[in-house]
Amino acid sequence: MKIEDYMLPCPSKKFLGIECFGCGTQRAIVLVFNGKFTEAFHMFPAVYTLLLFFGFVALNFIDKKRNYGQILIFLAIINSLIMVFSYFYKHYF
């Protein structure tokens, strides 16, 4: 069995036939963990900011002494912008 057998299908792509802004996220994360960094970026350009965001979310739960709210908001905005721009770039250019 391959890891792809355990990935969740995209409901937007499955039912509407349209890729969503997050399509490719799971495959890109698997590519990062397999050391295929360039392929991961081409699959989903926001993969690195997303992993950084999840790292700070985990750190926020572990380290209760510091407030990571501003960093999380900044990373969420950056990640959202990358997702939107890469979506339109992929589909229209």
C-alpha positions as CSV (number, residue, x, y, z in Angstrom):
1,M,0.0,0.0,0.0
2,K,1.0,3.5,-0.7
3,I,0.5,6.6,1.4
4,E,-1.8,8.0,-1.3
5,D,-4.3,5.2,-0.4
6,Y,-4.8,7.0,2.9
7,M,-5.2,10.5,1.7
8,L,-8.5,12.3,1.9
9,P,-10.2,13.2,-1.4
10,C,-11.0,16.8,-2.1
11,P,-14.8,17.2,-1.9
12,S,-14.7,20.2,-4.2
13,K,-12.9,18.3,-6.9
14,K,-14.9,15.1,-6.3
15,F,-18.4,16.6,-6.4
16,L,-17.9,19.8,-8.5
17,G,-14.9,18.9,-10.6
18,I,-13.2,22.1,-9.5
19,E,-9.9,22.2,-7.6
20,C,-10.0,24.1,-4.3
21,F,-7.3,26.5,-2.9
22,G,-5.9,23.6,-0.9
23,C,-5.7,20.9,-3.5
24,G,-2.3,19.3,-3.4
25,T,-1.6,20.0,0.3
26,Q,-1.5,16.4,1.4
27,R,0.7,15.3,-1.5
28,A,3.0,18.2,-1.0
29,I,3.5,17.4,2.7
30,V,4.3,13.8,1.8
31,L,6.8,15.1,-0.7
32,V,8.5,17.3,1.9
33,F,8.8,14.4,4.3
34,N,10.3,12.3,1.5
35,G,12.9,15.1,0.8
36,K,11.5,16.2,-2.5
37,F,11.4,19.9,-1.7
38,T,11.2,21.3,-5.2
39,E,8.4,18.9,-6.2
40,A,6.5,19.8,-3.0
41,F,6.7,23.5,-3.8
42,H,5.5,22.9,-7.4
43,M,2.6,20.8,-6.1
44,F,1.5,23.3,-3.5
45,P,3.5,26.5,-3.1
46,A,2.2,27.3,0.3
47,V,3.4,24.1,1.8
48,Y,6.4,25.6,3.7
49,T,4.4,28.5,5.2
50,L,1.7,26.0,6.1
51,L,4.2,23.7,7.9
52,L,5.7,26.8,9.7
53,F,2.1,27.8,10.7
54,F,1.4,24.3,12.1
55,G,4.8,24.4,13.9
56,F,3.8,27.6,15.6
57,V,0.4,26.3,16.5
58,A,2.0,23.3,18.2
59,L,4.5,25.7,19.9
60,N,1.5,27.8,21.1
61,F,0.0,24.7,22.8
62,I,3.4,23.6,24.3
63,D,4.8,27.0,25.4
64,K,2.0,28.7,27.5
65,K,4.4,31.5,28.7
66,R,4.6,33.2,25.3
67,N,1.8,34.6,23.1
68,Y,2.2,33.5,19.5
69,G,-1.0,35.1,18.3
70,Q,0.6,37.8,16.2
71,I,2.9,35.4,14.5
72,L,0.0,33.0,13.8
73,I,-2.1,35.8,12.3
74,F,0.8,36.9,10.1
75,L,1.5,33.4,8.9
76,A,-2.2,32.8,8.3
77,I,-2.4,35.9,6.1
78,I,0.9,35.1,4.2
79,N,-0.3,31.5,3.7
80,S,-3.7,32.6,2.5
81,L,-2.2,35.1,0.0
82,I,0.2,32.4,-1.4
83,M,-2.7,30.0,-1.8
84,V,-4.9,32.5,-3.6
85,F,-2.1,33.7,-5.9
86,S,-0.9,30.2,-6.7
87,Y,-4.4,29.0,-7.4
88,F,-5.1,31.8,-10.0
89,Y,-1.6,31.4,-11.4
90,K,-2.1,27.7,-11.9
91,H,-5.5,28.1,-13.6
92,Y,-5.0,31.2,-15.6
93,F,-1.4,31.4,-16.7
